[in-house]
Amino acid sequence: MQENNETLLRVEHLCQYFGQNKAVDDVSFEIKKGEVFGLVGESGCGKTTTGRSIIKLYDITSGNVYFKGIRIAAGIGSYKKAIEDAKNEYSEKVKAATDESEKKRLKDELDRIISENKENIKRAEYDRNNCDREYSDELVAKVKKEYEAKLANGSNPELVAEYKNELHKAKHTKLVTQIQMIFQDPIASLDPRMTVREIISEGLVIQGERNKKVIDEKVYEMLELVGLVREHASRYPHEFSGGQRQRIGVARSIIMNPDLIIADEPVSALDVSIQAQVINLLNELRHRFGLTILFIAHDLSVVKYFSDRIGVMYFGKMVELASSDELFRNPLHPYTKSLLSAIPLPDPIYEKQRQRIVYNPLAEHDYTVDKPSLREVCDGHFVQCNDAEFEKYRKIVSRN
């Protein structure tokens, strides 16, 4: 991991609800620049939904997502709920109050709460709708300043054309394009009617790049970077194997020169023999370009090899978060222990004796009164627990 304390992505109390289904419920974490953050859990735990919410494929229900210090996603559900709860609570208090001055004080307090939350809603909607435009305006100003001195000495036709092209790209660039995604199923994420050249270059074209020679050279460069050859550019997705298709998906994401890549189970649909190749490719590209990666997977052994820190999700919640070494050396949450017990090893004697740990939340936790929250048990090691569990985990850590 690169030693860097700069926070590239910050997720605060992210909630993504689909009707009554709480796919992601109050998830918070940070990703430092240059690190690989692994997100693990069984199918349906909400890890893919978390990734898609960050890249704004969904409008989040509540919470905030900050990228490069700019709020790119903001939910308003929590503010609406706060208004409704306040109305219900204060209506009962006003009815119970006998003194007129007390009633007036309660009504003023309710108006203040409603006003604050309405203002929060306005700010959230503004940030959500305008973050890309403001980022584009900054880029346009930067390009104008850069070419101002160059064009002052005379109008070189080639330089003017270059300036117009860069200005056009700046106007069409969005902040969210600095985050790219590698999808789980390589064939489903590639348009079968487009050639490899069109697939890889699509982001550049949308961004506003109009120089065909520049586009072709970048496509060829990306193909060679991911282990393919230039001749592949004219072919269609069905002409490739699963591993090759995923390499095309990787090339499509890195051609945009992103700061963050969300890799959504990029190897789970591939043969075991190909998985290591794709993981090694991502590792190589990570160091070459200084990429930051959110690596989503359900295979803990793969995540341990590739990730600096790991977050474990269960039923939409983050139940444990720690560095890769710390999580494997000292797992605290029962669900994490259950996941670790499921990892097979190439040792027949060990496999015969391996005891699977079954996680039963009703038997493991009593949250009827003492409610849980994500707490820091030791430096950098967070666990979803209540007061009693927190003390128990602290004792376990101190013994180790």
Secondary structure per residue as TSV (DSSP state, phi and psi in degrees):
chain	resnum	aa	ss	phi	psi
A	1	M	-	360.0	137.8
A	2	Q	-	-71.3	137.1
A	3	E	-	-76.0	99.8
A	4	N	-	-149.1	125.6
A	5	N	-	-95.3	1.3
A	6	E	-	-72.9	125.3
A	7	T	E	-84.2	117.2
A	8	L	E	-85.7	-43.2
A	9	L	E	-129.1	131.8
A	10	R	E	-128.6	122.3
A	11	V	E	-109.7	123.0
A	12	E	E	-119.0	116.2
A	13	H	E	48.6	45.6
A	14	L	E	-67.8	126.2
A	15	C	E	-126.9	131.8
A	16	Q	E	-132.1	102.9
A	17	Y	E	-106.4	141.1
A	18	F	E	-117.5	92.5
A	19	G	T	68.1	-124.1
A	20	Q	T	-87.6	-9.0
A	21	N	E	-82.9	115.8
A	22	K	E	-90.6	84.4
A	23	A	E	-64.4	-42.0
A	24	V	E	-131.5	129.0
A	25	D	E	-132.7	101.7
A	26	D	E	60.0	56.6
A	27	V	E	-100.7	130.1
A	28	S	E	-132.8	137.1
A	29	F	E	-167.8	166.3
A	30	E	E	-125.6	150.0
A	31	I	E	-124.4	122.7
A	32	K	E	-79.5	154.3
A	33	K	T	-63.9	128.7
A	34	G	T	91.9	-4.7
A	35	E	-	-99.4	163.7
A	36	V	E	-108.7	119.6
A	37	F	E	-105.9	117.2
A	38	G	E	-90.3	136.9
A	39	L	E	-122.2	114.7
A	40	V	E	-123.9	163.1
A	41	G	-	156.2	164.4
A	42	E	S	-72.6	168.5
A	43	S	T	-58.3	134.1
A	44	G	T	90.5	5.1
A	45	C	S	-82.8	-11.9
A	46	G	S	106.9	5.4
A	47	K	H	-69.8	-40.6
A	48	T	H	-67.4	-40.2
A	49	T	H	-62.0	-36.1
A	50	T	H	-60.9	-47.5
A	51	G	H	-61.7	-42.7
A	52	R	H	-71.3	-29.4
A	53	S	H	-70.1	-38.6
A	54	I	H	-62.8	-40.8
A	55	I	T	-85.9	6.9
A	56	K	T	69.4	28.9
A	57	L	S	-74.5	-22.0
A	58	Y	S	-122.2	151.0
A	59	D	-	-83.9	116.5
A	60	I	-	-68.2	150.2
A	61	T	S	-71.5	-49.1
A	62	S	E	-157.0	168.4
A	63	G	E	100.5	-176.3
A	64	N	E	-138.7	147.7
A	65	V	E	-125.6	120.2
A	66	Y	E	-109.2	129.0
A	67	F	E	-125.3	122.0
A	68	K	T	57.6	31.9
A	69	G	T	81.7	-0.2
A	70	I	E	-107.3	133.7
A	71	R	E	-76.3	110.7
A	72	I	E	-98.3	-20.2
A	73	A	E	-141.1	135.3
A	74	A	E	-146.3	125.4
A	75	G	E	-94.2	151.3
A	76	I	E	-113.8	1.7
A	77	G	H	-60.9	-40.3
A	78	S	H	-67.6	-34.5
A	79	Y	H	-70.8	-40.4
A	80	K	H	-64.1	-40.4
A	81	K	H	-65.8	-39.0
A	82	A	H	-62.0	-37.2
A	83	I	H	-66.6	-46.3
A	84	E	H	-64.5	-43.4
A	85	D	H	-62.4	-40.8
A	86	A	H	-65.3	-41.5
A	87	K	H	-60.7	-44.4
A	88	N	H	-66.1	-44.0
A	89	E	H	-65.8	-45.9
A	90	Y	H	-77.8	-25.7
A	91	S	H	-64.2	-38.6
A	92	E	H	-67.7	-40.9
A	93	K	H	-66.3	-38.8
A	94	V	H	-65.5	-40.4
A	95	K	H	-62.9	-38.3
A	96	A	H	-77.4	-22.7
A	97	A	-	-73.0	138.9
A	98	T	-	-104.1	-28.3
A	99	D	S	-85.9	133.0
A	100	E	H	-65.2	-37.4
A	101	S	H	-65.3	-35.7
A	102	E	H	-66.8	-41.1
A	103	K	H	-61.4	-42.8
A	104	K	H	-63.8	-40.5
A	105	R	H	-63.2	-42.1
A	106	L	H	-65.5	-41.0
A	107	K	H	-66.0	-39.8
A	108	D	H	-64.2	-39.4
A	109	E	H	-64.7	-41.0
A	110	L	H	-64.0	-43.4
A	111	D	H	-61.3	-37.6
A	112	R	H	-65.1	-44.6
A	113	I	H	-63.3	-44.4
A	114	I	H	-63.7	-43.3
A	115	S	H	-61.9	-44.0
A	116	E	H	-61.6	-44.0
A	117	N	H	-72.5	-32.8
A	118	K	H	-66.1	-36.7
A	119	E	H	-66.7	-38.8
A	120	N	H	-62.5	-39.0
A	121	I	H	-64.1	-44.0
A	122	K	H	-60.2	-45.9
A	123	R	H	-65.3	-40.3
A	124	A	H	-63.0	-45.7
A	125	E	H	-65.7	-37.5
A	126	Y	H	-64.9	-48.6
A	127	D	H	-61.3	-42.8
A	128	R	H	-62.5	-38.1
A	129	N	H	-90.4	-19.9
A	130	N	H	-117.9	-2.4
A	131	C	H	-61.6	-39.2
A	132	D	H	-69.4	-40.4
A	133	R	H	-65.2	-43.7
A	134	E	H	-65.7	-37.1
A	135	Y	H	-65.3	-40.5
A	136	S	H	-64.6	-41.2
A	137	D	H	-60.7	-39.1
A	138	E	H	-63.4	-42.5
A	139	L	H	-64.5	-41.5
A	140	V	H	-60.1	-46.1
A	141	A	H	-61.7	-38.1
A	142	K	H	-65.9	-43.3
A	143	V	H	-64.9	-43.9
A	144	K	H	-60.3	-42.8
A	145	K	H	-65.7	-39.2
A	146	E	H	-65.3	-39.8
A	147	Y	H	-93.1	-7.8
A	148	E	H	-59.0	-47.7
A	149	A	H	-70.3	-37.5
A	150	K	H	-64.1	-38.9
A	151	L	H	-86.9	-6.8
A	152	A	H	-70.2	-27.0
A	153	N	T	-85.0	0.7
A	154	G	-	141.6	162.9
A	155	S	-	-98.5	89.9
A	156	N	-	-75.2	119.0
A	157	P	H	-55.3	-40.2
A	158	E	H	-67.4	-40.1
A	159	L	H	-68.1	-38.6
A	160	V	H	-62.9	-43.1
A	161	A	H	-63.4	-41.2
A	162	E	H	-63.8	-42.9
A	163	Y	H	-61.3	-45.3
A	164	K	H	-63.3	-38.6
A	165	N	H	-66.3	-44.4
A	166	E	H	-65.9	-37.6
A	167	L	H	-66.5	-39.9
A	168	H	H	-62.8	-42.5
A	169	K	H	-65.4	-42.2
A	170	A	H	-61.1	-39.0
A	171	K	H	-67.1	-27.4
A	172	H	H	-101.6	2.3
A	173	T	-	-85.2	135.4
A	174	K	-	-113.3	148.5
A	175	L	G	-60.3	-38.3
A	176	V	G	-66.3	-18.6
A	177	T	G	-73.4	-10.1
A	178	Q	G	-76.6	-5.1
A	179	I	E	-112.9	124.6
A	180	Q	E	-120.8	156.5
A	181	M	E	-124.1	138.4
A	182	I	E	-108.2	120.9
A	183	F	-	-88.1	163.3
A	184	Q	S	-67.5	-48.8
A	185	D	-	-99.2	108.9
A	186	P	T	-63.7	-32.7
A	187	I	T	-77.9	-34.6
A	188	A	T	-72.4	-24.4
A	189	S	T	-92.9	-0.4
A	190	L	S	-112.7	129.0
A	191	D	-	-69.9	118.3
A	192	P	T	-67.0	-16.1
A	193	R	T	-92.8	-1.2
A	194	M	S	-108.1	144.6
A	195	T	-	-74.2	165.7
A	196	V	H	-59.5	-38.8
A	197	R	H	-59.2	-46.1
A	198	E	H	-66.6	-38.0
A	199	I	H	-65.1	-48.8
A	200	I	H	-70.1	-36.2
A	201	S	H	-88.0	-3.9
A	202	E	H	-57.2	-42.4
A	203	G	H	-62.1	-41.1
A	204	L	H	-63.5	-40.4
A	205	V	H	-65.4	-45.0
A	206	I	H	-62.3	-37.2
A	207	Q	H	-67.9	-19.0
A	208	G	T	115.2	4.3
A	209	E	-	-68.8	124.6
A	210	R	-	-115.2	-6.7
A	211	N	-	-83.1	107.1
A	212	K	H	-61.9	-36.5
A	213	K	H	-64.8	-42.9
A	214	V	H	-62.7	-43.5
A	215	I	H	-60.8	-48.9
A	216	D	H	-61.3	-43.0
A	217	E	H	-64.1	-39.0
A	218	K	H	-68.1	-38.9
A	219	V	H	-62.4	-46.8
A	220	Y	H	-62.1	-40.0
A	221	E	H	-62.6	-43.7
A	222	M	H	-65.8	-41.0
A	223	L	H	-59.6	-44.2
A	224	E	H	-69.8	-33.0
A	225	L	H	-62.7	-37.2
A	226	V	T	-94.3	11.1
A	227	G	T	89.2	17.1
A	228	L	-	-109.4	-179.9
A	229	V	-	-121.4	164.2
A	230	R	G	-57.8	-35.8
A	231	E	G	-62.0	-20.8
A	232	H	G	-70.3	-17.1
A	233	A	G	-61.2	-30.1
A	234	S	G	-91.0	-1.0
A	235	R	S	-91.0	173.3
A	236	Y	-	-109.8	158.1
A	237	P	G	-54.6	-34.6
A	238	H	G	-68.4	-11.9
A	239	E	G	-86.9	4.8
A	240	F	S	-119.2	159.7
A	241	S	-	-78.8	172.5
A	242	G	H	-60.3	-43.9
A	243	G	H	-64.4	-39.4
A	244	Q	H	-66.2	-39.2
A	245	R	H	-62.6	-39.9
A	246	Q	H	-67.7	-32.3
A	247	R	H	-64.9	-36.9
A	248	I	H	-63.4	-40.9
A	249	G	H	-62.3	-38.5
A	250	V	H	-65.7	-44.2
A	251	A	H	-61.0	-40.2
A	252	R	H	-62.5	-33.7
A	253	S	H	-79.7	-40.1
A	254	I	H	-82.6	-15.5
A	255	I	T	-64.1	-22.9
A	256	M	T	-81.8	0.9
A	257	N	-	52.6	54.5
A	258	P	-	-76.9	161.5
A	259	D	S	-90.3	-27.0
A	260	L	E	-135.6	134.1
A	261	I	E	-116.4	130.3
A	262	I	E	-100.5	108.3
A	263	A	E	-98.6	103.1
A	264	D	E	-91.0	94.0
A	265	E	S	45.5	58.2
A	266	P	T	-69.4	-12.6
A	267	V	T	-118.9	-3.0
A	268	S	T	-68.5	-24.0
A	269	A	T	-92.4	5.2
A	270	L	S	-106.7	158.9
A	271	D	-	-61.7	151.0
A	272	V	H	-57.7	-37.4
A	273	S	H	-66.5	-26.5
A	274	I	H	-89.8	-25.6
A	275	Q	H	-55.8	-45.8
A	276	A	H	-62.9	-36.8
A	277	Q	H	-62.4	-45.2
A	278	V	H	-68.7	-40.5
A	279	I	H	-62.1	-44.7
A	280	N	H	-63.9	-36.2
A	281	L	H	-62.7	-46.8
A	282	L	H	-61.9	-39.3
A	283	N	H	-64.4	-42.2
A	284	E	H	-64.5	-45.2
A	285	L	H	-66.3	-35.5
A	286	R	H	-58.6	-47.0
A	287	H	H	-74.0	-33.6
A	288	R	H	-68.7	-42.0
A	289	F	H	-104.9	0.0
A	290	G	T	65.4	38.2
A	291	L	-	-73.6	151.2
A	292	T	E	-108.2	133.5
A	293	I	E	-129.3	131.3
A	294	L	E	-97.6	108.0
A	295	F	E	-103.3	109.6
A	296	I	E	-98.3	128.7
A	297	A	E	-159.9	167.8
A	298	H	S	-114.0	-5.6
A	299	D	-	-96.0	104.9
A	300	L	H	-64.8	-31.4
A	301	S	H	-66.9	-37.1
A	302	V	H	-66.9	-43.8
A	303	V	H	-64.5	-38.2
A	304	K	H	-62.4	-41.1
A	305	Y	H	-65.1	-35.3
A	306	F	H	-102.3	-23.2
A	307	S	-	-103.4	149.5
A	308	D	S	-85.7	-44.3
A	309	R	E	-129.9	154.7
A	310	I	E	-132.0	134.5
A	311	G	E	-112.2	132.1
A	312	V	E	-105.3	125.5
A	313	M	E	-110.6	145.0
A	314	Y	E	-145.3	122.4
A	315	F	T	50.0	46.3
A	316	G	T	85.6	-4.9
A	317	K	E	-115.6	149.6
A	318	M	E	-82.3	115.9
A	319	V	E	-100.1	-22.2
A	320	E	E	-157.3	143.8
A	321	L	E	-146.7	123.9
A	322	A	E	-161.9	173.3
A	323	S	E	-65.3	157.7
A	324	S	H	-57.6	-48.1
A	325	D	H	-64.9	-42.4
A	326	E	H	-64.4	-40.6
A	327	L	H	-64.9	-41.4
A	328	F	H	-76.5	-32.0
A	329	R	H	-78.2	-34.5
A	330	N	S	-140.7	61.2
A	331	P	-	-68.2	137.1
A	332	L	-	-112.9	-44.1
A	333	H	S	-72.0	138.7
A	334	P	H	-57.8	-32.9
A	335	Y	H	-68.9	-38.1
A	336	T	H	-63.2	-41.7
A	337	K	H	-61.8	-38.0
A	338	S	H	-63.8	-44.0
A	339	L	H	-63.0	-43.2
A	340	L	H	-65.9	-33.4
A	341	S	H	-70.2	-15.8
A	342	A	T	-88.4	-5.4
A	343	I	-	-77.6	117.9
A	344	P	-	-78.9	151.6
A	345	L	-	-121.8	147.6
A	346	P	S	-76.7	59.4
A	347	D	-	-141.5	104.5
A	348	P	H	-57.3	-38.4
A	349	I	H	-66.5	-44.9
A	350	Y	H	-63.2	-41.3
A	351	E	H	-64.4	-34.4
A	352	K	H	-66.4	-32.2
A	353	Q	H	-97.2	-7.6
A	354	R	-	-62.8	128.7
A	355	Q	-	-102.8	118.5
A	356	R	-	-77.8	132.5
A	357	I	-	-97.9	122.1
A	358	V	-	-96.2	127.7
A	359	Y	-	-93.3	118.8
A	360	N	-	-121.1	100.2
A	361	P	H	-59.9	-33.4
A	362	L	H	-66.7	-35.2
A	363	A	H	-81.3	-31.4
A	364	E	H	-80.0	-32.8
A	365	H	-	-127.4	146.7
A	366	D	-	-121.4	96.8
A	367	Y	-	-108.8	23.3
A	368	T	S	-64.0	-38.5
A	369	V	S	-114.8	-54.6
A	370	D	S	-86.0	102.0
A	371	K	-	-81.2	148.5
A	372	P	-	-88.5	160.7
A	373	S	E	-152.5	165.0
A	374	L	E	-79.5	115.9
A	375	R	E	-125.9	150.2
A	376	E	E	-87.0	105.7
A	377	V	E	-75.3	-42.7
A	378	C	E	-144.2	-179.9
A	379	D	T	-55.5	111.1
A	380	G	T	78.7	2.6
A	381	H	E	-113.4	108.3
A	382	F	E	-107.6	141.2
A	383	V	E	-138.1	141.1
A	384	Q	E	-77.2	111.2
A	385	C	E	-158.1	164.9
A	386	N	-	-99.4	-173.2
A	387	D	H	-59.8	-46.3
A	388	A	H	-64.0	-44.6
A	389	E	H	-66.2	-35.2
A	390	F	H	-60.2	-45.5
A	391	E	H	-64.1	-39.7
A	392	K	H	-63.4	-44.8
A	393	Y	H	-66.7	-36.1
A	394	R	H	-61.9	-39.3
A	395	K	H	-67.1	-39.8
A	396	I	H	-63.0	-43.6
A	397	V	H	-65.7	-41.3
A	398	S	H	-66.1	-32.1
A	399	R	H	-70.5	-32.6
A	400	N	-	-84.6	360.0
